[in-house]
């Protein structure tokens, strides 16, 4: 029997029932639905809206429904429409008509809003845990392989020599900011809508603060209409997920590039690589590519939620039934992607000698030439021009800075002296010379590691 059978003479068409059900999506929230119902019941009993006898019977029934759902002995069919009705219908089967008293002073509108917030609190907390885990893995990798000299890139062209640790920290800091965004999203989701009713509140003498405290919420949603129609907490959580996935996608892209034979900087563990069905030699970075691909999916989840709510009038509209699937997918996909990324970083190996010889005399040291001249009082623009002339001179002769002659140096600029310049063209010293706040010098790398470790305590 439908909830609205008093108004309607017949039931929904079979295809309408199949089209409109949300139980297949909402079923995963049965724990939260029972948890919210128990808190609502506790408040109803405290306010004398249900008797202690009724409350005892309903509570026992709810606990049994939860146990049956956990064990799989109660598997509601789609005629129950959603998880709220599935729980209530079984409750009434167990305890009789007094089970219907539980729905006093609430609506499915505020019920689903509460279930989602309860679920979201737990899942967002899990996201923070896995982000912290990935951050720890990156910092451990900095300690293990961070003092490996590599080219720093802009436009995917060699720019300046940097420590690998410096590069890894450029991925670690966004993860730390992601955790800050998670904390912000969690704070705004931590408000209880239960007791708002359909949109206008209730004439019954309820205590919404009592319910909120029982459920561990920091506060209530102050306006009843806002309580049932607000979805910005879901948008914010999905937005955090999309930003996290973009950060993971950038990492994944670099792992794809770095693990190629052309770069050969890292070797992914066999646990996170696959072979080819036709080419026996292949070692494909599938885990990284999947993370990169799934980022599009999570960005799509955010887009779906934004479009879903952008033109809805207040208060509740059935359109909002579509919000959970995108939210669930965004968090599930992001959490699993973070875990996979942590596994890749933890198990890969670094070819620490990959660029050691290759950077000797490389043009990524051109900025060192310019900075050397600046220390001699030459304006940077003039110094830049002189360094560029040296690059062109070497390129025209098919070599790099190792072939520079005293004559070529003097021709580029009179302040260029080979013996004095030589130590500036050492790649390791070039990295260590950048001791400014946030620079690639190893002391700065260690300082940043300490700061990030402080956020994990």
C-alpha positions as semicolon CSV with decimal commas, in nm:
position;residue;x (nm);y (nm);z (nm)
1;X;0,000;0,000;0,000
2;X;0,139;0,340;-0,099
3;X;0,179;0,614;0,159
4;X;-0,067;0,826;-0,034
5;X;-0,331;0,550;-0,088
6;X;-0,588;0,760;0,096
7;X;-0,569;1,017;-0,183
8;X;-0,514;0,784;-0,481
9;X;-0,752;0,509;-0,583
10;X;-0,485;0,308;-0,762
11;X;-0,114;0,236;-0,748
12;X;0,167;0,347;-0,978
13;X;0,225;0,181;-1,313
14;X;0,482;-0,096;-1,307
15;X;0,725;0,101;-1,522
16;X;0,672;0,408;-1,301
17;X;0,754;0,202;-0,994
18;X;1,074;0,073;-1,153
19;X;1,162;0,420;-1,282
20;X;1,106;0,603;-0,954
21;X;1,249;0,365;-0,695
22;X;1,563;0,471;-0,511
23;X;1,602;0,168;-0,286
24;X;1,874;0,021;-0,506
25;X;2,083;0,334;-0,443
26;X;1,972;0,420;-0,089
27;X;2,007;0,070;0,052
28;X;2,365;0,142;0,152
29;X;2,230;0,398;0,401
30;X;2,023;0,150;0,605
31;X;2,256;0,187;0,904
32;X;2,214;0,565;0,898
33;X;1,837;0,534;0,848
34;X;1,798;0,314;1,154
35;X;2,039;0,534;1,351
36;X;1,829;0,842;1,269
37;X;1,507;0,660;1,355
38;X;1,642;0,551;1,693
39;X;1,741;0,910;1,775
40;X;1,404;1,041;1,659
41;X;1,228;0,779;1,873
42;X;1,438;0,873;2,176
43;X;1,333;1,236;2,134
44;X;0,964;1,147;2,084
45;X;0,972;0,943;2,406
46;X;1,154;1,218;2,599
47;X;0,887;1,469;2,491
48;X;0,600;1,234;2,576
49;X;0,484;1,216;2,215
50;X;0,507;0,836;2,231
51;X;0,469;0,638;2,551
52;X;0,757;0,453;2,711
53;X;0,581;0,123;2,629
54;X;0,552;0,219;2,265
55;X;0,910;0,341;2,256
56;X;1,039;0,013;2,402
57;X;0,853;-0,193;2,143
58;X;0,954;0,029;1,851
59;X;1,319;0,037;1,960
60;X;1,332;-0,342;1,979
61;X;1,172;-0,362;1,637
62;X;1,421;-0,117;1,485
63;X;1,715;-0,310;1,627
64;X;1,576;-0,630;1,479
65;X;1,526;-0,467;1,138
66;X;1,885;-0,347;1,146
67;X;2,012;-0,693;1,236
68;X;1,809;-0,853;0,957
69;X;1,943;-0,601;0,706
70;X;2,299;-0,663;0,825
71;X;2,262;-1,041;0,799
72;X;2,073;-1,028;0,472
73;X;1,770;-1,212;0,608
74;X;1,551;-0,915;0,515
75;X;1,590;-0,812;0,154
76;X;1,324;-0,551;0,073
77;X;1,191;-0,553;-0,281
78;X;1,159;-0,244;-0,497
79;X;0,793;-0,197;-0,410
80;X;0,922;-0,048;-0,085
81;X;1,049;0,239;-0,304
82;X;1,324;0,369;-0,073
83;X;1,523;0,267;0,233
84;X;1,298;0,468;0,467
85;X;0,986;0,280;0,364
86;X;1,174;-0,050;0,362
87;X;1,270;-0,001;0,727
88;X;0,927;0,127;0,832
89;X;0,736;-0,148;0,652
90;X;0,939;-0,423;0,817
91;X;0,910;-0,247;1,153
92;X;0,529;-0,248;1,129
93;X;0,537;-0,615;1,032
94;X;0,733;-0,686;1,349
95;X;0,561;-0,463;1,607
96;X;0,224;-0,388;1,454
97;X;0,054;-0,056;1,395
98;X;0,242;0,122;1,674
99;X;0,540;0,115;1,435
100;X;0,360;0,387;1,239
101;X;0,393;0,618;1,541
102;X;0,763;0,652;1,464
103;X;0,694;0,879;1,168
104;X;0,528;1,142;1,388
105;X;0,687;1,488;1,339
106;X;0,908;1,389;1,049
107;X;0,887;1,348;0,673
108;X;1,084;1,145;0,425
109;X;1,222;1,482;0,316
110;X;1,404;1,552;0,642
111;X;1,470;1,181;0,691
112;X;1,670;1,139;0,371
113;X;1,850;1,468;0,435
114;X;1,957;1,333;0,773
115;X;2,061;0,994;0,637
116;X;2,281;1,158;0,376
117;X;2,449;1,386;0,629
118;X;2,514;1,094;0,863
119;X;2,660;0,890;0,576
120;X;2,856;1,187;0,447
121;X;3,019;1,253;0,785
122;X;3,156;0,899;0,797
123;X;3,266;0,887;0,434
124;X;3,431;1,228;0,434
125;X;3,619;1,127;0,748
126;X;3,741;0,820;0,558
127;X;3,855;1,044;0,274
128;X;4,063;1,245;0,520
129;X;4,219;0,925;0,656
130;X;4,328;0,799;0,314
131;X;4,458;1,143;0,214
132;X;4,668;1,147;0,531
133;X;4,793;0,801;0,437
134;X;4,896;0,913;0,088
135;X;5,068;1,218;0,235
136;X;5,269;0,993;0,470
137;X;5,371;0,773;0,177
138;X;5,494;1,074;-0,021
139;X;5,693;1,206;0,275
140;X;5,849;0,862;0,324
141;X;5,944;0,862;-0,045
142;X;6,105;1,205;0,001
143;X;6,316;1,066;0,284
144;X;6,412;0,758;0,084
145;X;6,476;0,899;-0,265
146;X;6,431;1,274;-0,229
147;X;6,798;1,355;-0,272
148;X;6,790;1,237;-0,632
149;X;6,877;1,510;-0,880
150;X;6,627;1,547;-1,166
151;X;6,538;1,815;-1,418
152;X;6,258;2,047;-1,312
153;X;6,022;2,108;-1,603
154;X;5,805;2,387;-1,736
155;X;5,607;2,327;-2,056
156;X;5,750;1,973;-2,028
157;X;6,087;2,124;-2,126
158;X;6,387;2,109;-1,894
159;X;6,404;2,419;-1,678
160;X;6,637;2,390;-1,378
161;X;6,791;2,109;-1,170
162;X;6,589;2,019;-0,859
163;X;6,586;1,748;-0,598
164;X;6,320;1,485;-0,649
165;X;6,210;1,562;-0,293
166;X;6,132;1,918;-0,396
167;X;5,918;1,788;-0,680
168;X;5,734;1,539;-0,457
169;X;5,660;1,809;-0,203
170;X;5,492;2,007;-0,481
171;X;5,242;1,719;-0,489
172;X;5,229;1,684;-0,111
173;X;5,126;2,041;-0,034
174;X;4,807;2,024;-0,246
175;X;4,713;1,706;-0,059
176;X;4,754;1,894;0,268
177;X;4,523;2,166;0,136
178;X;4,279;1,896;0,026
179;X;4,263;1,783;0,388
180;X;4,182;2,139;0,491
181;X;3,900;2,144;0,236
182;X;3,776;1,811;0,371
183;X;3,764;1,958;0,722
184;X;3,568;2,259;0,593
185;X;3,320;2,037;0,408
186;X;3,277;1,818;0,714
187;X;3,203;2,119;0,934
188;X;2,922;2,241;0,709
189;X;2,773;1,893;0,672
190;X;2,764;1,856;1,051
191;X;2,413;1,996;1,101
192;X;2,095;1,798;1,169
193;X;1,784;1,843;0,949
194;X;1,568;1,591;1,137
195;X;1,244;1,734;1,270
196;X;1,211;1,985;0,988
197;X;0,921;1,783;0,850
198;X;0,828;1,826;0,486
199;X;0,938;2,192;0,486
200;X;0,746;2,389;0,746
201;X;0,827;2,222;1,077
202;X;0,568;2,045;1,293
203;X;0,297;2,134;1,544
204;X;0,421;1,861;1,779
205;X;0,638;1,965;2,079
206;X;0,962;1,817;1,950
207;X;1,316;1,901;2,056
208;X;1,539;1,913;1,749
209;X;1,846;1,990;1,960
210;X;1,788;1,668;2,153
211;X;1,787;1,469;1,828
212;X;2,096;1,649;1,699
213;X;2,290;1,577;2,018
214;X;2,188;1,212;2,013
215;X;2,319;1,178;1,657
216;X;2,639;1,365;1,739
217;X;2,567;1,665;1,518
218;X;2,726;1,995;1,614
219;X;2,408;2,191;1,541
220;X;2,070;2,183;1,371
221;X;1,984;2,330;1,032
222;X;1,801;2,642;1,150
223;X;1,539;2,680;0,877
224;X;1,304;2,387;0,810
225;X;1,270;2,463;0,440
226;X;1,646;2,494;0,401
227;X;1,689;2,169;0,594
228;X;1,506;1,962;0,333
229;X;1,613;2,147;0,019
230;X;1,979;2,233;0,086
231;X;2,231;2,033;-0,111
232;X;2,530;2,266;-0,095
233;X;2,698;2,038;0,159
234;X;2,681;1,764;-0,103
235;X;2,810;1,999;-0,372
236;X;3,098;2,096;-0,146
237;X;3,190;1,734;-0,075
238;X;3,176;1,649;-0,445
239;X;3,382;1,959;-0,522
240;X;3,648;1,849;-0,273
241;X;3,650;1,507;-0,441
242;X;3,687;1,662;-0,786
243;X;3,980;1,877;-0,671
244;X;4,146;1,575;-0,506
245;X;4,103;1,374;-0,826
246;X;4,257;1,652;-1,035
247;X;4,559;1,645;-0,803
248;X;4,578;1,267;-0,831
249;X;4,544;1,289;-1,207
250;X;4,847;1,518;-1,228
251;X;5,047;1,269;-1,020
252;X;4,923;0,986;-1,240
253;X;5,027;1,168;-1,555
254;X;5,379;1,212;-1,422
255;X;5,400;0,847;-1,320
256;X;5,294;0,749;-1,672
257;X;5,564;0,972;-1,819
258;X;5,834;0,888;-1,565
259;X;5,781;0,513;-1,605
260;X;5,818;0,527;-1,984
261;X;6,141;0,402;-2,142
262;X;6,208;0,752;-2,266
263;X;6,215;0,893;-1,910
264;X;6,297;0,575;-1,714
265;X;6,297;0,763;-1,384
266;X;6,068;0,522;-1,197
267;X;5,962;0,161;-1,229
268;X;5,612;0,077;-1,112
269;X;5,560;-0,234;-0,904
270;X;5,403;-0,531;-1,081
271;X;5,116;-0,492;-0,833
272;X;5,016;-0,169;-1,010
273;X;5,114;-0,247;-1,370
274;X;4,977;-0,485;-1,632
275;X;5,096;-0,654;-1,946
276;X;4,969;-0,669;-2,300
277;X;4,757;-0,938;-2,461
278;X;4,972;-0,927;-2,775
279;X;5,303;-0,755;-2,693
280;X;5,497;-0,969;-2,444
281;X;5,744;-0,699;-2,342
282;X;5,487;-0,446;-2,224
283;X;5,468;-0,314;-1,869
284;X;5,175;-0,076;-1,879
285;X;5,106;0,185;-1,606
286;X;4,738;0,090;-1,594
287;X;4,678;0,192;-1,232
288;X;4,803;0,544;-1,302
289;X;4,604;0,564;-1,624
290;X;4,287;0,451;-1,447
291;X;4,329;0,717;-1,179
292;X;4,377;0,972;-1,454
293;X;4,064;0,845;-1,628
294;X;3,848;0,825;-1,317
295;X;3,919;1,191;-1,245
296;X;3,689;1,270;-1,539
297;X;3,419;1,060;-1,378
298;X;3,433;1,248;-1,048
299;X;3,439;1,585;-1,221
300;X;3,127;1,461;-1,401
301;X;2,963;1,373;-1,069
302;X;3,016;1,729;-0,949
303;X;2,879;1,866;-1,276
304;X;2,572;1,642;-1,244
305;X;2,499;1,768;-0,893
306;X;2,544;2,132;-0,991
307;X;2,309;2,099;-1,287
308;X;2,060;1,900;-1,078
309;X;2,002;2,178;-0,824
310;X;2,064;2,492;-1,028
311;X;1,702;2,564;-1,123
312;X;1,499;2,395;-0,851
313;X;1,237;2,600;-0,666
314;X;1,213;2,552;-0,291
315;X;1,151;2,329;-0,112
316;X;1,177;1,957;-0,190
317;X;1,147;1,829;-0,547
318;X;1,169;1,469;-0,663
319;X;1,466;1,567;-0,881
320;X;1,671;1,556;-0,562
321;X;1,636;1,178;-0,554
322;X;1,910;1,179;-0,819
323;X;2,166;1,341;-0,590
324;X;2,282;1,034;-0,396
325;X;2,414;0,831;-0,685
326;X;2,652;1,107;-0,794
327;X;2,757;1,181;-0,437
328;X;2,819;0,816;-0,353
329;X;3,017;0,762;-0,672
330;X;3,229;1,074;-0,619
331;X;3,337;0,970;-0,270
332;X;3,375;0,600;-0,347
333;X;3,584;0,666;-0,656
334;X;3,800;0,928;-0,487
335;X;3,871;0,716;-0,179
336;X;3,966;0,411;-0,386
337;X;4,182;0,627;-0,616
338;X;4,372;0,777;-0,323
339;X;4,441;0,429;-0,189
340;X;4,566;0,307;-0,527
341;X;4,787;0,613;-0,566
342;X;4,938;0,553;-0,223
343;X;5,011;0,195;-0,324
344;X;5,185;0,305;-0,642
345;X;5,409;0,556;-0,465
346;X;5,489;0,315;-0,184
347;X;5,594;0,025;-0,409
348;X;5,766;0,192;-0,705
349;X;6,144;0,216;-0,739
350;X;6,340;0,524;-0,839
351;X;6,631;0,518;-1,081
352;X;6,849;0,753;-0,880
353;X;7,125;0,774;-1,141
354;X;6,892;0,843;-1,433
355;X;6,988;1,208;-1,490
356;X;7,318;1,228;-1,303
357;X;7,546;1,224;-1,608
358;X;7,292;1,369;-1,847
359;X;7,261;1,700;-1,662
360;X;7,632;1,779;-1,677
361;X;7,656;2,078;-1,909
362;X;7,285;2,061;-1,993
363;X;7,111;2,382;-2,092
364;X;6,890;2,361;-1,784
365;X;7,192;2,532;-1,621
366;X;7,147;2,845;-1,834
367;X;6,977;3,029;-1,549
368;X;7,289;2,962;-1,342
369;X;7,493;3,154;-1,599
370;X;7,254;3,447;-1,574
371;X;7,250;3,440;-1,194
372;X;7,630;3,419;-1,187
373;X;7,647;3,742;-1,386
374;X;7,393;3,907;-1,156
375;X;7,626;3,839;-0,863
376;X;7,885;4,036;-1,060
377;X;7,654;4,338;-1,078
378;X;7,514;4,274;-1,426
379;X;7,141;4,361;-1,471
380;X;6,938;4,041;-1,502
381;X;6,805;4,121;-1,849
382;X;7,158;4,168;-1,978
383;X;7,266;3,852;-1,799
384;X;6,973;3,660;-1,951
385;X;7,074;3,778;-2,298
386;X;7,435;3,669;-2,246
387;X;7,330;3,323;-2,124
388;X;7,102;3,287;-2,426
389;X;7,393;3,368;-2,658
390;X;7,597;3,089;-2,497
391;X;7,311;2,843;-2,550
392;X;7,291;2,938;-2,917
393;X;7,670;2,912;-2,956
394;X;7,667;2,558;-2,818
395;X;7,363;2,451;-3,021
396;X;7,522;2,572;-3,343
397;X;7,816;2,342;-3,269
398;X;7,601;2,046;-3,169
399;X;7,704;2,042;-2,803
400;X;7,622;2,177;-2,459
401;X;7,793;2,387;-2,192
402;X;8,076;2,135;-2,152
403;X;8,225;2,263;-2,479
404;X;8,239;2,631;-2,376
405;X;8,571;2,804;-2,439
406;X;8,717;3,112;-2,273
407;X;8,676;3,296;-2,600
408;X;8,306;3,207;-2,626
409;X;8,251;3,319;-2,270
410;X;8,426;3,653;-2,316
411;X;8,235;3,713;-2,638
412;X;7,903;3,653;-2,461
413;X;7,996;3,886;-2,173
414;X;8,325;4,024;-2,037
415;X;8,235;3,921;-1,681
416;X;8,214;3,555;-1,774
417;X;8,528;3,382;-1,649
418;X;8,554;3,008;-1,699
419;X;8,710;2,914;-1,365
420;X;8,465;3,121;-1,162
421;X;8,167;2,997;-1,364
422;X;8,261;2,630;-1,336
423;X;8,115;2,571;-0,990
424;X;7,794;2,746;-1,095
425;X;7,752;2,488;-1,370
426;X;7,754;2,196;-1,128
427;X;7,390;2,066;-1,125
428;X;7,392;1,963;-0,760
429;X;7,535;2,296;-0,646
430;X;7,277;2,468;-0,863
431;X;7,000;2,293;-0,671
432;X;7,161;2,358;-0,333
433;X;7,215;2,724;-0,419
434;X;6,838;2,781;-0,417
435;X;6,803;2,827;-0,044
436;X;6,522;3,084;-0,055
437;X;6,203;3,002;0,135
438;X;6,040;2,712;-0,051
439;X;6,338;2,655;-0,277
440;X;6,482;2,321;-0,382
441;X;6,784;2,328;-0,148
442;X;6,785;2,016;0,068
443;X;6,757;2,214;0,390
444;X;6,437;2,367;0,255
445;X;6,307;2,023;0,157
446;X;6,361;1,901;0,513
447;X;6,196;2,211;0,658
448;X;5,885;2,149;0,448
449;X;5,877;1,781;0,538
450;X;5,873;1,878;0,906
451;X;5,584;2,120;0,847
452;X;5,379;1,858;0,666
453;X;5,454;1,594;0,927
454;X;5,319;1,840;1,182
455;X;4,980;1,837;1,006
456;X;4,963;1,460;1,044
457;X;4,997;1,450;1,422
